Amino acid sequence: MTILVTGATGAVGRHLVTTLLARGAAVRALTRKPDDADLPAAVEVVAGDLADATTLGSQVFDGVDRAFVFPAQGVEAFVTAAIAHGVHRFTVLSSLAAAKEFPRDYGSASQLHHSAVEAVVTGRTDAWTILRPGTFANNLLSWAWQIRSGAPIRAPYLASAQAPIHEYDVAEAAAETLLSDEHLGEVIPLTGPQALTRSEQVAIIGEALGREIPLVEITPEEFRAETAQFIPGPVMKMLLDYWHDTLTVPDVPRPVTVVTGRPGRTLAEWAADHRADFEAA
């Protein structure tokens, strides 16, 4: 059985590849730039674009039984081609926003995109598992340049509390669903093991680095003005709504234990794993 991993060079996909290899699976990785993939030698790396049907022929799918679907724009081309070539089992990386548990989710950038990705798969086959992680701890890498330079982090809603999830936990949950049919037909919400305020998140990164990180609370209006050139409007609204809402209703942890049988990694573990990202060169 060969498992095809899309998004294989990303944060989740790369660890998914190594996890599957460690479990004895044959892995094929799809990437637009095979020469730059830098994946283990045991991985069969093939060229292809998820959104370009002309690149998705038999060289991608021959011998593939199962596939991990990265939620790229235009992924319909990949899913259609995969089913046509006999792939009959899919694990989809989605988002907790697609659950529409809160008013802020309806019509948000994340909800609209990930709901559409889910529908591409569920509308074509009934052999799927959908993973809906909440906010990724990797989003905190947006603070890396301030931390490396010693500049203060300027952020709103410092008392709001989220449960950021380590990308390794998402990858290992995906591996479990690809290696067995135990979670067939399930939609699985995933978060980190603990809700932490944004101030606490900064402090935990500081502990991993062995120093205090300066932190300044600013208003949402100030944040919007300072970051509008980097963050698209719909994403800005989604972020500010999320941080605002989790001031009074913190994230409810939904650890990966239900899938992996192991406790989810803490933010302190994530910070230790990413220490180099925050340290000055």
LUMKENU-462828 format. One record per residue (C-alpha): x, y negated, z negated; residue in three letters; residue number from 1. Coordinates in nm, 3 decimals. Layout:
N
<node xx="X" yy="Y" zz="Z" residu="ala" num="NUM"/>
...
//
This chain:
281
<node xx="0.000" yy="0.000" zz="0.000" residu="met" num="1"/>
<node xx="0.142" yy="-0.337" zz="0.107" residu="thr" num="2"/>
<node xx="0.023" yy="-0.653" zz="-0.063" residu="ile" num="3"/>
<node xx="0.035" yy="-0.977" zz="0.134" residu="leu" num="4"/>
<node xx="0.111" yy="-1.290" zz="-0.067" residu="val" num="5"/>
<node xx="0.030" yy="-1.631" zz="0.077" residu="thr" num="6"/>
<node xx="0.173" yy="-1.941" zz="-0.085" residu="gly" num="7"/>
<node xx="0.466" yy="-1.716" zz="-0.172" residu="ala" num="8"/>
<node xx="0.721" yy="-1.993" zz="-0.215" residu="thr" num="9"/>
<node xx="0.505" yy="-2.194" zz="-0.455" residu="gly" num="10"/>
<node xx="0.505" yy="-2.190" zz="-0.834" residu="ala" num="11"/>
<node xx="0.242" yy="-1.915" zz="-0.866" residu="val" num="12"/>
<node xx="0.327" yy="-1.724" zz="-0.550" residu="gly" num="13"/>
<node xx="0.698" yy="-1.688" zz="-0.621" residu="arg" num="14"/>
<node xx="0.638" yy="-1.534" zz="-0.964" residu="his" num="15"/>
<node xx="0.358" yy="-1.318" zz="-0.822" residu="leu" num="16"/>
<node xx="0.603" yy="-1.175" zz="-0.569" residu="val" num="17"/>
<node xx="0.860" yy="-1.084" zz="-0.835" residu="thr" num="18"/>
<node xx="0.591" yy="-0.942" zz="-1.063" residu="thr" num="19"/>
<node xx="0.452" yy="-0.718" zz="-0.791" residu="leu" num="20"/>
<node xx="0.801" yy="-0.598" zz="-0.699" residu="leu" num="21"/>
<node xx="0.872" yy="-0.515" zz="-1.063" residu="ala" num="22"/>
<node xx="0.552" yy="-0.309" zz="-1.069" residu="arg" num="23"/>
<node xx="0.666" yy="-0.107" zz="-0.767" residu="gly" num="24"/>
<node xx="0.447" yy="-0.266" zz="-0.501" residu="ala" num="25"/>
<node xx="0.550" yy="-0.325" zz="-0.141" residu="ala" num="26"/>
<node xx="0.524" yy="-0.700" zz="-0.082" residu="val" num="27"/>
<node xx="0.497" yy="-0.903" zz="0.234" residu="arg" num="28"/>
<node xx="0.519" yy="-1.282" zz="0.205" residu="ala" num="29"/>
<node xx="0.364" yy="-1.524" zz="0.451" residu="leu" num="30"/>
<node xx="0.534" yy="-1.861" zz="0.491" residu="thr" num="31"/>
<node xx="0.567" yy="-2.125" zz="0.758" residu="arg" num="32"/>
<node xx="0.946" yy="-2.135" zz="0.711" residu="lys" num="33"/>
<node xx="1.085" yy="-1.785" zz="0.651" residu="pro" num="34"/>
<node xx="1.446" yy="-1.902" zz="0.668" residu="asp" num="35"/>
<node xx="1.387" yy="-2.129" zz="0.368" residu="asp" num="36"/>
<node xx="1.183" yy="-1.883" zz="0.160" residu="ala" num="37"/>
<node xx="1.466" yy="-1.769" zz="-0.071" residu="asp" num="38"/>
<node xx="1.270" yy="-1.463" zz="-0.185" residu="leu" num="39"/>
<node xx="1.412" yy="-1.131" zz="-0.311" residu="pro" num="40"/>
<node xx="1.566" yy="-0.907" zz="-0.046" residu="ala" num="41"/>
<node xx="1.301" yy="-0.640" zz="-0.107" residu="ala" num="42"/>
<node xx="1.029" yy="-0.874" zz="0.020" residu="val" num="43"/>
<node xx="0.930" yy="-0.861" zz="0.385" residu="glu" num="44"/>
<node xx="0.900" yy="-1.227" zz="0.486" residu="val" num="45"/>
<node xx="0.690" yy="-1.313" zz="0.792" residu="val" num="46"/>
<node xx="0.617" yy="-1.643" zz="0.963" residu="ala" num="47"/>
<node xx="0.267" yy="-1.779" zz="0.979" residu="gly" num="48"/>
<node xx="0.039" yy="-2.070" zz="0.898" residu="asp" num="49"/>
<node xx="-0.277" yy="-2.006" zz="0.697" residu="leu" num="50"/>
<node xx="-0.470" yy="-2.256" zz="0.906" residu="ala" num="51"/>
<node xx="-0.339" yy="-2.155" zz="1.250" residu="asp" num="52"/>
<node xx="-0.501" yy="-1.841" zz="1.389" residu="ala" num="53"/>
<node xx="-0.244" yy="-1.818" zz="1.670" residu="thr" num="54"/>
<node xx="0.027" yy="-1.736" zz="1.413" residu="thr" num="55"/>
<node xx="-0.177" yy="-1.470" zz="1.234" residu="leu" num="56"/>
<node xx="-0.137" yy="-1.155" zz="1.438" residu="gly" num="57"/>
<node xx="-0.055" yy="-0.792" zz="1.372" residu="ser" num="58"/>
<node xx="0.297" yy="-0.876" zz="1.253" residu="gln" num="59"/>
<node xx="0.134" yy="-1.040" zz="0.951" residu="val" num="60"/>
<node xx="-0.130" yy="-0.779" zz="0.870" residu="phe" num="61"/>
<node xx="-0.016" yy="-0.434" zz="0.988" residu="asp" num="62"/>
<node xx="-0.018" yy="-0.198" zz="0.688" residu="gly" num="63"/>
<node xx="-0.161" yy="-0.461" zz="0.453" residu="val" num="64"/>
<node xx="-0.435" yy="-0.343" zz="0.222" residu="asp" num="65"/>
<node xx="-0.473" yy="-0.642" zz="-0.012" residu="arg" num="66"/>
<node xx="-0.400" yy="-1.013" zz="-0.001" residu="ala" num="67"/>
<node xx="-0.352" yy="-1.303" zz="-0.237" residu="phe" num="68"/>
<node xx="-0.527" yy="-1.609" zz="-0.098" residu="val" num="69"/>
<node xx="-0.362" yy="-1.942" zz="-0.174" residu="phe" num="70"/>
<node xx="-0.622" yy="-2.222" zz="-0.151" residu="pro" num="71"/>
<node xx="-0.473" yy="-2.411" zz="0.140" residu="ala" num="72"/>
<node xx="-0.673" yy="-2.641" zz="0.363" residu="gln" num="73"/>
<node xx="-0.802" yy="-2.446" zz="0.661" residu="gly" num="74"/>
<node xx="-0.764" yy="-2.104" zz="0.497" residu="val" num="75"/>
<node xx="-1.069" yy="-1.979" zz="0.687" residu="glu" num="76"/>
<node xx="-0.840" yy="-1.890" zz="0.978" residu="ala" num="77"/>
<node xx="-0.635" yy="-1.662" zz="0.755" residu="phe" num="78"/>
<node xx="-0.930" yy="-1.486" zz="0.593" residu="val" num="79"/>
<node xx="-1.102" yy="-1.427" zz="0.927" residu="thr" num="80"/>
<node xx="-0.784" yy="-1.283" zz="1.077" residu="ala" num="81"/>
<node xx="-0.713" yy="-1.070" zz="0.770" residu="ala" num="82"/>
<node xx="-1.055" yy="-0.906" zz="0.777" residu="ile" num="83"/>
<node xx="-1.030" yy="-0.849" zz="1.152" residu="ala" num="84"/>
<node xx="-0.700" yy="-0.667" zz="1.095" residu="his" num="85"/>
<node xx="-0.840" yy="-0.441" zz="0.822" residu="gly" num="86"/>
<node xx="-0.743" yy="-0.618" zz="0.501" residu="val" num="87"/>
<node xx="-1.024" yy="-0.529" zz="0.265" residu="his" num="88"/>
<node xx="-0.933" yy="-0.665" zz="-0.079" residu="arg" num="89"/>
<node xx="-0.869" yy="-1.027" zz="-0.176" residu="phe" num="90"/>
<node xx="-0.764" yy="-1.216" zz="-0.487" residu="thr" num="91"/>
<node xx="-0.842" yy="-1.585" zz="-0.452" residu="val" num="92"/>
<node xx="-0.664" yy="-1.863" zz="-0.639" residu="leu" num="93"/>
<node xx="-0.932" yy="-2.121" zz="-0.714" residu="ser" num="94"/>
<node xx="-0.993" yy="-2.374" zz="-0.992" residu="ser" num="95"/>
<node xx="-1.206" yy="-2.401" zz="-1.303" residu="leu" num="96"/>
<node xx="-1.364" yy="-2.708" zz="-1.143" residu="ala" num="97"/>
<node xx="-1.546" yy="-2.474" zz="-0.903" residu="ala" num="98"/>
<node xx="-1.749" yy="-2.345" zz="-1.199" residu="ala" num="99"/>
<node xx="-1.914" yy="-2.689" zz="-1.229" residu="lys" num="100"/>
<node xx="-1.939" yy="-2.653" zz="-1.606" residu="glu" num="101"/>
<node xx="-1.933" yy="-3.029" zz="-1.661" residu="phe" num="102"/>
<node xx="-2.094" yy="-3.325" zz="-1.483" residu="pro" num="103"/>
<node xx="-1.744" yy="-3.449" zz="-1.391" residu="arg" num="104"/>
<node xx="-1.687" yy="-3.139" zz="-1.180" residu="asp" num="105"/>
<node xx="-1.974" yy="-3.199" zz="-0.940" residu="tyr" num="106"/>
<node xx="-1.837" yy="-3.356" zz="-0.625" residu="gly" num="107"/>
<node xx="-1.485" yy="-3.385" zz="-0.763" residu="ser" num="108"/>
<node xx="-1.194" yy="-3.340" zz="-0.523" residu="ala" num="109"/>
<node xx="-1.100" yy="-3.009" zz="-0.685" residu="ser" num="110"/>
<node xx="-1.454" yy="-2.872" zz="-0.700" residu="gln" num="111"/>
<node xx="-1.533" yy="-2.948" zz="-0.338" residu="leu" num="112"/>
<node xx="-1.210" yy="-2.798" zz="-0.209" residu="his" num="113"/>
<node xx="-1.201" yy="-2.485" zz="-0.422" residu="his" num="114"/>
<node xx="-1.572" yy="-2.408" zz="-0.388" residu="ser" num="115"/>
<node xx="-1.521" yy="-2.415" zz="-0.012" residu="ala" num="116"/>
<node xx="-1.222" yy="-2.179" zz="-0.037" residu="val" num="117"/>
<node xx="-1.421" yy="-1.936" zz="-0.252" residu="glu" num="118"/>
<node xx="-1.709" yy="-1.941" zz="-0.004" residu="ala" num="119"/>
<node xx="-1.475" yy="-1.855" zz="0.283" residu="val" num="120"/>
<node xx="-1.396" yy="-1.524" zz="0.111" residu="val" num="121"/>
<node xx="-1.724" yy="-1.439" zz="-0.063" residu="thr" num="122"/>
<node xx="-1.918" yy="-1.513" zz="0.254" residu="gly" num="123"/>
<node xx="-1.720" yy="-1.255" zz="0.451" residu="arg" num="124"/>
<node xx="-1.658" yy="-0.966" zz="0.211" residu="thr" num="125"/>
<node xx="-1.767" yy="-0.836" zz="-0.127" residu="asp" num="126"/>
<node xx="-1.419" yy="-0.703" zz="-0.216" residu="ala" num="127"/>
<node xx="-1.277" yy="-1.000" zz="-0.404" residu="trp" num="128"/>
<node xx="-1.163" yy="-1.132" zz="-0.738" residu="thr" num="129"/>
<node xx="-1.158" yy="-1.505" zz="-0.801" residu="ile" num="130"/>
<node xx="-0.918" yy="-1.663" zz="-1.049" residu="leu" num="131"/>
<node xx="-1.020" yy="-2.005" zz="-1.178" residu="arg" num="132"/>
<node xx="-0.733" yy="-2.157" zz="-1.376" residu="pro" num="133"/>
<node xx="-0.780" yy="-2.487" zz="-1.552" residu="gly" num="134"/>
<node xx="-0.513" yy="-2.753" zz="-1.558" residu="thr" num="135"/>
<node xx="-0.164" yy="-2.624" zz="-1.485" residu="phe" num="136"/>
<node xx="0.121" yy="-2.702" zz="-1.722" residu="ala" num="137"/>
<node xx="0.318" yy="-2.776" zz="-1.404" residu="asn" num="138"/>
<node xx="0.115" yy="-3.095" zz="-1.370" residu="asn" num="139"/>
<node xx="0.327" yy="-3.230" zz="-1.654" residu="leu" num="140"/>
<node xx="0.622" yy="-3.233" zz="-1.416" residu="leu" num="141"/>
<node xx="0.478" yy="-3.566" zz="-1.299" residu="ser" num="142"/>
<node xx="0.648" yy="-3.707" zz="-1.610" residu="trp" num="143"/>
<node xx="0.987" yy="-3.564" zz="-1.516" residu="ala" num="144"/>
<node xx="1.135" yy="-3.877" zz="-1.361" residu="trp" num="145"/>
<node xx="1.053" yy="-4.090" zz="-1.666" residu="gln" num="146"/>
<node xx="1.191" yy="-3.828" zz="-1.902" residu="ile" num="147"/>
<node xx="1.511" yy="-3.782" zz="-1.702" residu="arg" num="148"/>
<node xx="1.571" yy="-4.157" zz="-1.684" residu="ser" num="149"/>
<node xx="1.483" yy="-4.226" zz="-2.047" residu="gly" num="150"/>
<node xx="1.196" yy="-4.456" zz="-1.946" residu="ala" num="151"/>
<node xx="0.883" yy="-4.435" zz="-2.160" residu="pro" num="152"/>
<node xx="0.591" yy="-4.229" zz="-2.037" residu="ile" num="153"/>
<node xx="0.298" yy="-4.463" zz="-1.977" residu="arg" num="154"/>
<node xx="-0.029" yy="-4.272" zz="-1.991" residu="ala" num="155"/>
<node xx="-0.395" yy="-4.320" zz="-2.085" residu="pro" num="156"/>
<node xx="-0.613" yy="-4.110" zz="-2.314" residu="tyr" num="157"/>
<node xx="-0.329" yy="-3.976" zz="-2.529" residu="leu" num="158"/>
<node xx="-0.575" yy="-3.826" zz="-2.780" residu="ala" num="159"/>
<node xx="-0.754" yy="-3.618" zz="-2.518" residu="ser" num="160"/>
<node xx="-0.685" yy="-3.244" zz="-2.545" residu="ala" num="161"/>
<node xx="-0.630" yy="-2.995" zz="-2.265" residu="gln" num="162"/>
<node xx="-0.517" yy="-2.631" zz="-2.255" residu="ala" num="163"/>
<node xx="-0.252" yy="-2.627" zz="-1.981" residu="pro" num="164"/>
<node xx="-0.169" yy="-2.286" zz="-1.839" residu="ile" num="165"/>
<node xx="0.176" yy="-2.154" zz="-1.747" residu="his" num="166"/>
<node xx="0.200" yy="-2.066" zz="-1.379" residu="glu" num="167"/>
<node xx="0.354" yy="-1.732" zz="-1.476" residu="tyr" num="168"/>
<node xx="0.033" yy="-1.634" zz="-1.655" residu="asp" num="169"/>
<node xx="-0.173" yy="-1.710" zz="-1.345" residu="val" num="170"/>
<node xx="0.068" yy="-1.506" zz="-1.133" residu="ala" num="171"/>
<node xx="0.058" yy="-1.209" zz="-1.369" residu="glu" num="172"/>
<node xx="-0.321" yy="-1.218" zz="-1.380" residu="ala" num="173"/>
<node xx="-0.322" yy="-1.217" zz="-1.001" residu="ala" num="174"/>
<node xx="-0.089" yy="-0.918" zz="-0.998" residu="ala" num="175"/>
<node xx="-0.321" yy="-0.721" zz="-1.224" residu="glu" num="176"/>
<node xx="-0.618" yy="-0.786" zz="-0.997" residu="thr" num="177"/>
<node xx="-0.423" yy="-0.685" zz="-0.687" residu="leu" num="178"/>
<node xx="-0.284" yy="-0.364" zz="-0.834" residu="leu" num="179"/>
<node xx="-0.619" yy="-0.224" zz="-0.950" residu="ser" num="180"/>
<node xx="-0.990" yy="-0.260" zz="-0.880" residu="asp" num="181"/>
<node xx="-1.080" yy="-0.313" zz="-1.245" residu="glu" num="182"/>
<node xx="-1.173" yy="-0.678" zz="-1.187" residu="his" num="183"/>
<node xx="-1.340" yy="-0.634" zz="-0.850" residu="leu" num="184"/>
<node xx="-1.624" yy="-0.884" zz="-0.805" residu="gly" num="185"/>
<node xx="-1.527" yy="-1.088" zz="-1.110" residu="glu" num="186"/>
<node xx="-1.483" yy="-1.464" zz="-1.137" residu="val" num="187"/>
<node xx="-1.227" yy="-1.517" zz="-1.412" residu="ile" num="188"/>
<node xx="-1.165" yy="-1.851" zz="-1.588" residu="pro" num="189"/>
<node xx="-0.811" yy="-1.898" zz="-1.718" residu="leu" num="190"/>
<node xx="-0.644" yy="-2.159" zz="-1.937" residu="thr" num="191"/>
<node xx="-0.352" yy="-2.186" zz="-2.171" residu="gly" num="192"/>
<node xx="-0.391" yy="-2.045" zz="-2.523" residu="pro" num="193"/>
<node xx="-0.429" yy="-2.377" zz="-2.706" residu="gln" num="194"/>
<node xx="-0.585" yy="-2.719" zz="-2.653" residu="ala" num="195"/>
<node xx="-0.324" yy="-2.988" zz="-2.717" residu="leu" num="196"/>
<node xx="-0.351" yy="-3.365" zz="-2.706" residu="thr" num="197"/>
<node xx="-0.148" yy="-3.542" zz="-2.444" residu="arg" num="198"/>
<node xx="0.066" yy="-3.686" zz="-2.722" residu="ser" num="199"/>
<node xx="0.132" yy="-3.333" zz="-2.849" residu="glu" num="200"/>
<node xx="0.220" yy="-3.218" zz="-2.499" residu="gln" num="201"/>
<node xx="0.486" yy="-3.489" zz="-2.471" residu="val" num="202"/>
<node xx="0.621" yy="-3.401" zz="-2.816" residu="ala" num="203"/>
<node xx="0.651" yy="-3.033" zz="-2.720" residu="ile" num="204"/>
<node xx="0.854" yy="-3.121" zz="-2.412" residu="ile" num="205"/>
<node xx="1.071" yy="-3.340" zz="-2.634" residu="gly" num="206"/>
<node xx="1.129" yy="-3.050" zz="-2.873" residu="glu" num="207"/>
<node xx="1.247" yy="-2.835" zz="-2.582" residu="ala" num="208"/>
<node xx="1.493" yy="-3.109" zz="-2.486" residu="leu" num="209"/>
<node xx="1.604" yy="-3.179" zz="-2.842" residu="gly" num="210"/>
<node xx="1.508" yy="-3.544" zz="-2.833" residu="arg" num="211"/>
<node xx="1.211" yy="-3.772" zz="-2.881" residu="glu" num="212"/>
<node xx="1.042" yy="-3.894" zz="-2.566" residu="ile" num="213"/>
<node xx="0.915" yy="-4.254" zz="-2.577" residu="pro" num="214"/>
<node xx="0.543" yy="-4.275" zz="-2.510" residu="leu" num="215"/>
<node xx="0.319" yy="-4.577" zz="-2.450" residu="val" num="216"/>
<node xx="-0.058" yy="-4.557" zz="-2.429" residu="glu" num="217"/>
<node xx="-0.206" yy="-4.769" zz="-2.152" residu="ile" num="218"/>
<node xx="-0.561" yy="-4.830" zz="-2.037" residu="thr" num="219"/>
<node xx="-0.719" yy="-4.638" zz="-1.750" residu="pro" num="220"/>
<node xx="-0.717" yy="-4.962" zz="-1.551" residu="glu" num="221"/>
<node xx="-0.344" yy="-5.004" zz="-1.606" residu="glu" num="222"/>
<node xx="-0.281" yy="-4.643" zz="-1.507" residu="phe" num="223"/>
<node xx="-0.483" yy="-4.688" zz="-1.190" residu="arg" num="224"/>
<node xx="-0.292" yy="-5.004" zz="-1.097" residu="ala" num="225"/>
<node xx="0.047" yy="-4.844" zz="-1.163" residu="glu" num="226"/>
<node xx="-0.015" yy="-4.519" zz="-0.976" residu="thr" num="227"/>
<node xx="-0.264" yy="-4.599" zz="-0.699" residu="ala" num="228"/>
<node xx="0.009" yy="-4.590" zz="-0.434" residu="gln" num="229"/>
<node xx="0.091" yy="-4.229" zz="-0.529" residu="phe" num="230"/>
<node xx="-0.249" yy="-4.081" zz="-0.622" residu="ile" num="231"/>
<node xx="-0.541" yy="-4.070" zz="-0.374" residu="pro" num="232"/>
<node xx="-0.864" yy="-4.229" zz="-0.496" residu="gly" num="233"/>
<node xx="-1.068" yy="-3.906" zz="-0.534" residu="pro" num="234"/>
<node xx="-0.786" yy="-3.740" zz="-0.729" residu="val" num="235"/>
<node xx="-0.747" yy="-4.049" zz="-0.948" residu="met" num="236"/>
<node xx="-1.116" yy="-4.037" zz="-1.037" residu="lys" num="237"/>
<node xx="-1.097" yy="-3.666" zz="-1.112" residu="met" num="238"/>
<node xx="-0.799" yy="-3.710" zz="-1.347" residu="leu" num="239"/>
<node xx="-0.941" yy="-4.006" zz="-1.536" residu="leu" num="240"/>
<node xx="-1.281" yy="-3.838" zz="-1.575" residu="asp" num="241"/>
<node xx="-1.113" yy="-3.523" zz="-1.708" residu="tyr" num="242"/>
<node xx="-0.894" yy="-3.705" zz="-1.959" residu="trp" num="243"/>
<node xx="-1.186" yy="-3.922" zz="-2.070" residu="his" num="244"/>
<node xx="-1.417" yy="-3.625" zz="-2.127" residu="asp" num="245"/>
<node xx="-1.159" yy="-3.422" zz="-2.317" residu="thr" num="246"/>
<node xx="-1.128" yy="-3.699" zz="-2.574" residu="leu" num="247"/>
<node xx="-1.454" yy="-3.577" zz="-2.728" residu="thr" num="248"/>
<node xx="-1.484" yy="-3.226" zz="-2.582" residu="val" num="249"/>
<node xx="-1.139" yy="-3.062" zz="-2.574" residu="pro" num="250"/>
<node xx="-1.070" yy="-2.776" zz="-2.337" residu="asp" num="251"/>
<node xx="-1.192" yy="-2.443" zz="-2.469" residu="val" num="252"/>
<node xx="-0.906" yy="-2.191" zz="-2.436" residu="pro" num="253"/>
<node xx="-0.972" yy="-1.888" zz="-2.215" residu="arg" num="254"/>
<node xx="-0.642" yy="-1.701" zz="-2.234" residu="pro" num="255"/>
<node xx="-0.523" yy="-1.455" zz="-1.974" residu="val" num="256"/>
<node xx="-0.543" yy="-1.173" zz="-2.229" residu="thr" num="257"/>
<node xx="-0.870" yy="-1.052" zz="-2.074" residu="val" num="258"/>
<node xx="-0.677" yy="-0.967" zz="-1.757" residu="val" num="259"/>
<node xx="-0.318" yy="-0.900" zz="-1.860" residu="thr" num="260"/>
<node xx="-0.372" yy="-0.763" zz="-2.210" residu="gly" num="261"/>
<node xx="-0.105" yy="-1.004" zz="-2.337" residu="arg" num="262"/>
<node xx="-0.128" yy="-1.342" zz="-2.511" residu="pro" num="263"/>
<node xx="-0.096" yy="-1.642" zz="-2.286" residu="gly" num="264"/>
<node xx="0.233" yy="-1.830" zz="-2.286" residu="arg" num="265"/>
<node xx="0.241" yy="-2.140" zz="-2.504" residu="thr" num="266"/>
<node xx="0.326" yy="-2.485" zz="-2.379" residu="leu" num="267"/>
<node xx="0.648" yy="-2.461" zz="-2.578" residu="ala" num="268"/>
<node xx="0.743" yy="-2.155" zz="-2.370" residu="glu" num="269"/>
<node xx="0.659" yy="-2.342" zz="-2.051" residu="trp" num="270"/>
<node xx="0.869" yy="-2.641" zz="-2.159" residu="ala" num="271"/>
<node xx="1.163" yy="-2.412" zz="-2.235" residu="ala" num="272"/>
<node xx="1.128" yy="-2.247" zz="-1.893" residu="asp" num="273"/>
<node xx="1.129" yy="-2.590" zz="-1.727" residu="his" num="274"/>
<node xx="1.393" yy="-2.761" zz="-1.937" residu="arg" num="275"/>
<node xx="1.614" yy="-2.816" zz="-1.633" residu="ala" num="276"/>
<node xx="1.337" yy="-3.008" zz="-1.457" residu="asp" num="277"/>
<node xx="1.339" yy="-3.268" zz="-1.733" residu="phe" num="278"/>
<node xx="1.713" yy="-3.297" zz="-1.790" residu="glu" num="279"/>
<node xx="1.924" yy="-3.560" zz="-1.616" residu="ala" num="280"/>
<node xx="2.158" yy="-3.418" zz="-1.354" residu="ala" num="281"/>
//
